[in-house]
Amino acid sequence: MQAQIHELGASRSGRSQATKPTTHGRVSIGLGCLTILLLSLLDPDHAGFQVSSSSIKNDNYHTQVLDHSLNLIFNLSNPEPVLNFYNPDSLLSKILIPRPVESKNLSDCRSLFAQHFQSLSTHIDVPLQSNLFVNSRQPPSYSPVPLREIQTWKLDTHTFKASTPLGTKSFENQVFTHDPTAPLRLVLAAHIDSKFFPNPPDNQFVGATDSAAPVAIILEVAKALTPLLDKKLAHDVKLGQAGMTAERITLQIVLLDGEEAFREWSHTDSLYGARELAKKWSEPLRTPTATQKRLRSIDAIDSFILYDLLGSPAPEMHNFFSETGWLFDSFEKVEARLMRKSTFTLFPSIPSLATHLGNNVQQNLRTRKPFFRKRVPGQPIAFGSIEDDHLPFLQEGVPILHLIAAPFPQVWHTIHDDRSALDLQTILEWSLISQVAVVQYLGLETFLDGYLSGRRDEL
C-alpha cells in the first residue's frame, strides 16, 4: 500500500488534522538570591535541581556560523561507521532489519544505541568551588547538595505496558542526555520501531526511511558534536567555579517506541511511546500553590525536532508551526549556505565513501533541488499537521519542528522501504545540515578547533 500527502494538512493516516500552536514557557522559581532551574527528569528517583547565584546569557546561541566554520563542522566526524549502509558493519546497516514492538531485533537495536552513547560518554569533574547543586531528595521536597561529577550522555529508560488491538504490549523509550544537570534541552527525536505486519512477505518490512535512517542521522549528529558539547560543559563548569553559570542548554536524543499502529491508525492505536513519555514528563514535580507555578519535566524542552520518513532522495520539507518558523528558516538557510559553498561536494573526499557515492556528485548537485521549501512572507505557513510522535508534546505546549518528507516516500509502508530506498548522499547531507543547525542553536561554534583563525580571516 502506498500513501502520499497531497496537501500539508494530511495526516500519516490520510486524515486532515487542524492544529493550534501553543505557547511554551520556561519555568524559573525565585528562592532568595538563588534561582532554581528545571531539570528534565524521567524518574523522580533521579530528581534534582541546579542552583546558581547568577546567570550569564550566551550570546552565541542561535547565531549563524562563519563560512570557515562550515568546513570545520564537516571535519568533526567521519560518518562512515554510522551512516554508510553499504558497509555491513555500520550502525545503519545493523538496524535495517524488521524491528516491530517487543521483537528481539528491536531489543538488539536498543543495545546498539546504548553502546553508541556509552562510547561517547565521559565524566566531567566539578570543582569544589563550583556553584552547582543537585537535589538529594524526591520532589516536592528540596535539599541541595554540591554537584561533584557529571556523566555525559546519561541514559534514562522509560518502560511501560499498554493495551493494543493485539493485546497488552511492552514498550521501552530511550532518552540520552549529554548534560543531565542542564536546565533546558534541545531534543532530537525519532521512532525506533518498524511497522508490524502479520504475514509474509510484509512481515519482513524494514522501514529504512521509517525510521531507521532518521535514527542513524541523529545518532551521527550526536557523535559529531560530542567533542564540542564536552568542551562547552567544561567551560560552563569553570564559570560555576567563578560563582557564575552560563545560560545552559544541552542536547537530548529521544528514541521512541511504538509509533506505528498495530492495525488501523487511530488516536489509541499509534504513538504509544510518545503518548506515555509526554504524559510522564507532564506530571507535576511539585504541588502548585497560589504563589508557585507547576513544575514539570516537559517544560525543560526548549525545542523538539522530530525526524521521520527521511533518507530517500529529493525530499520536500514544509513548515507546519508558526512558533518554530524561525527554526525551520534556520535549517533552510543552513542548507542554502552548504549548497552555495559546495560543502556537499566534499563527501567523496572521504575514501571509505567515495566508491559508493560515485563520480557524479558534483554534477548531480548542480541540479539538486533544496530539501526545504522556503517560506513566502504573507502566505499561510501550514494548513494542519501530519500525525506523528510530536503531537503529545505539542499538546503540552512544546515548540515543535517536524522534519518529515511530504509527500511521503513512494515506498512508505511497503516491503520496498528497504536499503534500496535510501540515498547515501542525501543521508550525509541531512547529517551535515543538522550538525550546523544544532551548532548554531546551542552556541557551539566557539569550541571548534580552528575557529579563532577562521574568525580573524573573515572579520
C-alpha positions as CSV (number, residue, x, y, z in Angstrom):
1,M,0.0,0.0,0.0
2,Q,1.2,3.5,-0.8
3,A,0.2,6.8,0.8
4,Q,1.3,10.2,-0.2
5,I,0.5,13.6,1.1
6,H,-1.0,15.9,-1.5
7,E,-1.6,18.8,0.9
8,L,0.1,19.9,4.1
9,G,-3.0,19.1,6.2
10,A,-2.9,15.4,5.5
11,S,-2.1,13.0,8.4
12,R,0.0,9.9,8.4
13,S,-3.3,8.0,8.4
14,G,-4.5,10.1,5.4
15,R,-6.8,12.3,7.5
16,S,-6.6,16.0,7.9
17,Q,-6.0,17.5,11.3
18,A,-6.0,21.1,12.2
19,T,-3.5,22.2,14.9
20,K,-3.2,25.2,17.0
21,P,0.3,26.1,18.1
22,T,0.5,26.7,21.8
23,T,2.8,28.9,23.8
24,H,5.8,27.2,25.5
25,G,7.1,28.8,28.6
26,R,10.3,28.3,30.6
27,V,9.9,27.8,34.4
28,S,12.1,29.6,37.0
29,I,11.4,30.0,40.7
30,G,13.0,32.6,42.8
31,L,14.5,31.4,46.1
32,G,16.2,34.4,47.8
33,C,19.1,35.3,45.6
34,L,19.1,31.8,44.1
35,T,17.4,30.6,41.0
36,I,16.1,27.0,40.8
37,L,16.0,25.9,37.2
38,L,14.0,22.9,36.0
39,L,15.8,19.7,35.1
40,S,14.3,17.3,32.5
41,L,13.7,14.2,34.5
42,L,12.4,10.8,33.6
43,D,12.3,9.3,37.1
44,P,11.5,11.1,40.3
45,D,14.2,9.0,42.0
46,H,16.7,10.9,39.9
47,A,15.1,14.3,40.6
48,G,17.4,17.3,41.1
49,F,17.7,21.0,40.5
50,Q,20.6,23.2,39.5
51,V,21.2,26.2,41.7
52,S,23.2,29.2,40.6
53,S,23.9,32.7,42.1
54,S,23.7,34.4,38.7
55,S,23.2,33.7,35.0
56,I,25.2,34.9,32.0
57,K,23.4,34.8,28.7
58,N,25.3,33.1,25.9
59,D,25.2,35.5,23.0
60,N,26.4,32.8,20.6
61,Y,23.0,30.9,20.8
62,H,21.1,30.9,17.5
63,T,23.9,32.8,15.8
64,Q,24.8,32.0,12.2
65,V,28.3,30.3,12.0
66,L,31.1,31.7,9.9
67,D,31.7,30.3,6.4
68,H,35.0,29.0,7.7
69,S,33.2,27.0,10.4
70,L,31.2,25.1,7.8
71,N,34.3,23.1,6.8
72,L,35.3,22.7,10.4
73,I,32.0,21.2,11.2
74,F,32.2,18.9,8.1
75,N,35.5,17.6,9.5
76,L,34.2,16.9,13.0
77,S,33.4,13.3,12.3
78,N,33.8,10.5,9.7
79,P,30.1,9.4,9.1
80,E,31.2,6.1,7.6
81,P,30.8,4.0,10.8
82,V,27.2,5.2,11.4
83,L,25.7,6.2,8.1
84,N,27.3,4.2,5.3
85,F,24.6,1.5,4.8
86,Y,26.8,-0.1,2.1
87,N,29.1,-1.1,4.9
88,P,27.6,-4.1,6.7
89,D,29.3,-3.1,9.9
90,S,27.8,0.4,10.1
91,L,25.2,1.2,12.6
92,L,22.6,2.0,10.0
93,S,23.2,-1.4,8.3
94,K,22.7,-3.2,11.6
95,I,19.3,-1.6,12.2
96,L,18.0,-2.2,8.6
97,I,16.1,-5.2,9.9
98,P,12.4,-5.9,10.9
99,R,12.1,-4.4,14.4
100,P,8.4,-4.4,15.4
101,V,7.5,-3.8,19.0
102,E,8.6,-6.5,21.5
103,S,10.8,-8.2,18.9
104,K,14.4,-9.4,19.7
105,N,15.6,-7.4,16.8
106,L,14.3,-4.2,18.4
107,S,15.9,-5.1,21.7
108,D,19.2,-5.7,19.8
109,C,18.8,-2.2,18.2
110,R,18.4,-0.6,21.7
111,S,21.6,-2.3,22.8
112,L,23.4,-0.8,19.8
113,F,22.1,2.6,20.6
114,A,23.2,2.3,24.3
115,Q,26.6,1.1,23.2
116,H,26.9,4.1,20.8
117,F,26.3,6.6,23.5
118,Q,28.4,4.7,26.0
119,S,31.3,5.1,23.7
120,L,30.7,8.8,23.6
121,S,30.2,9.2,27.4
122,T,32.7,10.8,29.7
123,H,32.9,12.2,33.2
124,I,33.4,15.9,33.9
125,D,34.7,16.8,37.3
126,V,33.0,19.7,39.1
127,P,35.4,21.7,41.3
128,L,34.6,22.1,45.0
129,Q,34.3,25.9,44.4
130,S,31.7,25.4,41.7
131,N,28.3,26.9,42.5
132,L,26.4,23.8,41.1
133,F,24.0,21.8,43.3
134,V,21.6,18.9,42.8
135,N,18.5,18.0,44.8
136,S,19.2,15.0,47.1
137,R,15.5,14.3,47.8
138,Q,12.5,13.4,45.8
139,P,10.2,16.4,44.7
140,P,8.4,18.2,46.1
141,S,11.0,18.1,48.9
142,Y,14.2,20.0,48.2
143,S,17.6,19.6,49.8
144,P,20.6,20.8,47.7
145,V,23.9,19.1,47.8
146,P,27.1,20.1,45.9
147,L,27.5,18.5,42.5
148,R,30.8,16.8,42.2
149,E,30.7,15.0,38.8
150,I,28.7,15.0,35.6
151,Q,28.4,11.9,33.5
152,T,27.7,12.8,29.9
153,W,25.2,11.1,27.7
154,K,23.2,9.7,30.6
155,L,20.7,7.0,29.6
156,D,17.2,7.0,31.0
157,T,14.9,4.2,30.0
158,H,11.2,4.5,30.1
159,T,9.4,1.2,30.2
160,F,5.6,0.7,30.3
161,K,2.8,-1.6,29.2
162,A,-0.1,-0.6,27.1
163,S,-3.2,-2.1,25.7
164,T,-3.2,-2.6,21.9
165,P,-5.5,-4.3,19.3
166,L,-3.2,-7.3,19.7
167,G,-3.3,-7.4,23.5
168,T,-1.0,-5.9,26.1
169,K,2.4,-5.0,24.8
170,S,5.6,-3.9,26.5
171,F,7.4,-0.7,25.2
172,E,10.7,1.0,26.0
173,N,11.7,4.5,25.2
174,Q,15.4,5.5,25.4
175,V,16.5,9.1,26.4
176,F,20.1,10.1,26.1
177,T,21.1,13.5,27.7
178,H,24.5,14.9,27.2
179,D,24.4,17.2,30.4
180,P,21.7,15.8,32.7
181,T,22.1,18.8,35.0
182,A,21.3,21.4,32.4
183,P,18.0,23.2,32.9
184,L,17.0,23.2,29.2
185,R,17.1,20.7,26.4
186,L,17.1,20.8,22.6
187,V,15.5,17.4,21.7
188,L,16.2,15.4,18.5
189,A,13.8,12.6,18.3
190,A,12.8,9.6,16.1
191,H,10.9,6.4,16.5
192,I,12.8,3.1,16.6
193,D,10.1,0.5,15.8
194,S,9.2,-0.7,12.4
195,K,5.6,-1.4,11.4
196,F,4.2,-4.8,12.4
197,F,2.8,-6.9,9.5
198,P,1.5,-10.4,10.4
199,N,2.1,-12.3,7.2
200,P,5.0,-12.8,4.8
201,P,6.5,-11.2,2.9
202,D,5.3,-8.0,4.5
203,N,6.4,-9.2,7.9
204,Q,10.0,-8.6,6.7
205,F,9.2,-4.9,6.5
206,V,12.4,-3.0,7.4
207,G,11.3,0.7,7.4
208,A,14.5,2.1,6.1
209,T,13.1,5.6,5.8
210,D,10.5,4.8,8.5
211,S,12.6,5.3,10.7
212,A,16.0,3.6,10.6
213,A,17.7,6.3,8.6
214,P,16.4,9.2,10.7
215,V,17.6,7.4,13.9
216,A,21.0,6.9,12.4
217,I,21.2,10.6,11.3
218,I,20.5,11.9,14.8
219,L,23.0,9.4,16.3
220,E,25.7,10.7,13.9
221,V,24.8,14.2,14.8
222,A,25.3,13.3,18.5
223,K,28.7,11.6,17.7
224,A,30.0,14.5,15.6
225,L,29.0,17.2,18.2
226,T,30.1,15.4,21.4
227,P,33.6,16.9,21.4
228,L,32.0,20.4,21.2
229,L,29.4,19.6,23.8
230,D,32.1,18.3,26.2
231,K,34.1,21.5,25.8
232,K,31.1,23.6,26.4
233,L,30.2,21.7,29.5
234,A,33.7,22.0,30.9
235,H,33.6,25.7,30.1
236,D,30.2,26.0,32.0
237,V,31.7,24.2,35.0
238,K,34.5,26.7,35.1
239,L,32.1,29.5,35.1
240,G,30.4,27.8,38.1
241,Q,33.7,27.7,39.8
242,A,33.9,31.5,39.4
243,G,30.5,31.9,41.0
244,M,28.6,32.2,37.8
245,T,26.7,30.0,35.4
246,A,26.1,30.3,31.7
247,E,22.6,30.0,30.3
248,R,22.8,26.3,30.0
249,I,21.0,24.2,27.4
250,T,22.0,20.7,26.4
251,L,21.4,18.2,23.6
252,Q,19.0,15.3,24.3
253,I,18.3,12.4,22.0
254,V,14.8,10.8,22.4
255,L,14.3,7.4,20.8
256,L,10.6,6.5,20.9
257,D,9.0,3.1,20.8
258,G,5.6,2.2,19.4
259,E,5.0,4.9,16.9
260,E,3.3,2.6,14.4
261,A,-0.2,1.3,14.6
262,F,-0.7,-2.4,15.0
263,R,-3.8,-2.3,12.8
264,E,-5.5,0.9,11.7
265,W,-4.1,4.3,12.7
266,S,-6.1,5.9,15.4
267,H,-5.6,8.1,18.5
268,T,-5.4,4.9,20.6
269,D,-3.6,2.7,18.1
270,S,-0.4,4.8,17.4
271,L,2.2,6.9,19.2
272,Y,2.4,4.6,22.2
273,G,5.8,5.7,23.3
274,A,5.3,9.4,22.6
275,R,2.0,9.5,24.4
276,E,3.3,7.8,27.6
277,L,6.6,9.8,27.7
278,A,4.8,13.1,27.3
279,K,2.3,12.1,29.9
280,K,5.1,11.1,32.4
281,W,7.1,14.3,31.7
282,S,3.9,16.4,32.2
283,E,3.3,15.1,35.7
284,P,4.0,18.0,38.3
285,L,7.2,17.7,40.2
286,R,5.6,19.6,43.0
287,T,2.1,20.7,44.0
288,P,1.2,24.1,42.6
289,T,0.4,26.9,45.1
290,A,-1.0,30.4,44.9
291,T,2.5,31.8,44.5
292,Q,4.3,28.9,42.7
293,K,3.5,27.6,39.3
294,R,3.6,23.9,38.5
295,L,7.0,22.4,37.7
296,R,7.2,19.8,35.0
297,S,10.0,17.9,33.3
298,I,8.4,18.6,29.9
299,D,8.8,22.4,30.3
300,A,12.6,21.9,30.1
301,I,12.3,21.2,26.4
302,D,13.3,24.3,24.5
303,S,12.5,22.8,21.1
304,F,11.6,19.3,20.0
305,I,12.8,18.4,16.5
306,L,11.2,15.2,15.1
307,Y,12.9,13.3,12.2
308,D,10.8,10.9,10.2
309,L,10.5,9.4,6.7
310,L,14.0,10.6,5.7
311,G,16.8,9.1,3.6
312,S,15.3,8.8,0.2
313,P,16.4,11.3,-2.5
314,A,14.8,14.7,-3.1
315,P,12.6,15.1,0.0
316,E,10.3,18.1,0.3
317,M,10.2,19.8,3.7
318,H,7.5,22.1,4.8
319,N,7.0,24.3,7.8
320,F,3.9,23.4,10.0
321,F,4.1,25.7,13.0
322,S,4.3,29.4,13.3
323,E,6.1,29.3,16.6
324,T,9.1,27.5,15.2
325,G,9.1,29.1,11.8
326,W,12.4,30.8,12.8
327,L,13.9,27.3,13.4
328,F,12.6,26.0,10.1
329,D,14.2,29.1,8.4
330,S,17.5,28.3,10.2
331,F,17.6,24.8,8.7
332,E,16.6,26.2,5.3
333,K,19.4,28.8,5.4
334,V,22.0,26.3,6.5
335,E,21.1,24.0,3.6
336,A,21.3,27.0,1.2
337,R,24.7,28.0,2.5
338,L,26.1,24.5,2.3
339,M,24.9,24.3,-1.3
340,R,26.3,27.7,-2.2
341,K,29.7,26.9,-0.6
342,S,29.8,23.5,-2.3
343,T,30.3,21.8,1.0
344,F,28.1,18.9,0.0
345,T,30.7,18.1,-2.7
346,L,33.3,17.2,-0.1
347,F,31.8,13.8,0.9
348,P,33.6,11.9,-1.9
349,S,36.9,13.1,-0.4
350,I,36.3,10.6,2.4
351,P,37.9,7.5,0.9
352,S,35.5,5.0,2.5
353,L,32.6,6.8,1.0
354,A,34.0,7.7,-2.4
355,T,33.3,4.3,-4.0
356,H,29.6,4.4,-3.0
357,L,29.0,8.0,-3.9
358,G,30.3,7.6,-7.5
359,N,31.8,10.3,-9.7
360,N,28.7,12.3,-10.4
361,V,28.2,14.0,-7.0
362,Q,29.3,17.5,-8.2
363,Q,27.2,17.2,-11.4
364,N,24.1,16.0,-9.5
365,L,24.4,18.8,-7.0
366,R,24.1,21.3,-9.9
367,T,20.5,20.2,-10.5
368,R,19.8,19.4,-6.9
369,K,16.6,20.9,-5.5
370,P,16.6,22.2,-1.9
371,F,15.1,20.0,0.7
372,F,13.5,22.9,2.5
373,R,10.7,24.8,0.7
374,K,11.4,28.5,1.5
375,R,8.6,30.2,3.3
376,V,6.9,33.1,1.5
377,P,6.0,36.1,3.7
378,G,2.3,36.6,3.9
379,Q,1.4,33.1,2.8
380,P,-0.1,30.6,5.3
381,I,2.7,28.6,6.8
382,A,0.7,25.5,7.5
383,F,-2.7,24.0,6.8
384,G,-2.6,21.4,9.5
385,S,-0.3,18.8,10.8
386,I,0.9,15.3,10.0
387,E,0.0,13.0,12.8
388,D,3.3,11.8,14.3
389,D,5.2,11.4,17.6
390,H,5.4,15.2,18.1
391,L,1.6,15.5,18.8
392,P,1.6,14.5,22.5
393,F,4.4,17.1,23.2
394,L,2.7,19.8,21.1
395,Q,-0.4,19.4,23.2
396,E,1.6,20.2,26.3
397,G,3.0,23.4,24.7
398,V,6.3,22.2,23.5
399,P,7.7,24.0,20.4
400,I,7.9,21.6,17.5
401,L,9.9,21.4,14.3
402,H,8.7,18.4,12.3
403,L,11.2,17.2,9.7
404,I,9.3,14.8,7.6
405,A,9.1,14.3,3.9
406,A,5.8,15.5,2.5
407,P,4.7,13.9,0.2
408,F,5.8,10.7,1.8
409,P,8.4,8.5,0.0
410,Q,6.7,6.3,-2.5
411,V,7.9,3.2,-0.6
412,W,6.0,4.2,2.5
413,H,4.7,1.2,4.4
414,T,5.6,-1.2,1.6
415,I,8.2,-4.0,1.6
416,H,10.3,-1.8,-0.7
417,D,11.1,0.6,2.1
418,D,14.5,-1.2,2.4
419,R,18.1,-0.3,1.7
420,S,17.3,0.2,-1.9
421,A,15.1,3.2,-1.0
422,L,18.0,5.1,0.6
423,D,20.4,7.5,-1.0
424,L,23.7,7.9,0.8
425,Q,24.4,11.4,-0.4
426,T,21.0,12.5,0.8
427,I,21.6,10.9,4.2
428,L,25.0,12.5,4.6
429,E,23.6,15.9,3.7
430,W,20.9,15.5,6.3
431,S,23.5,14.8,8.9
432,L,25.6,17.9,8.0
433,I,22.6,20.2,7.8
434,S,21.6,19.1,11.2
435,Q,25.0,19.4,12.7
436,V,25.4,23.0,11.5
437,A,21.9,23.9,12.7
438,V,22.5,22.4,16.2
439,V,25.9,24.1,16.5
440,Q,24.1,27.4,15.8
441,Y,21.2,26.6,18.2
442,L,23.5,25.6,21.1
443,G,26.2,28.2,20.5
444,L,28.9,25.6,20.0
445,E,30.9,27.4,17.2
446,T,33.5,29.0,19.6
447,F,34.5,25.5,20.7
448,L,35.6,24.4,17.2
449,D,39.3,23.8,16.7
450,G,40.5,26.4,14.3
451,Y,37.5,28.8,14.9
452,L,39.6,31.7,16.0
453,S,41.9,31.7,13.0
454,G,38.9,31.5,10.7
455,R,37.2,34.3,12.6
456,R,40.2,36.5,12.1
457,D,40.2,35.8,8.4
458,E,36.5,36.6,7.9
459,L,36.4,39.8,10.0
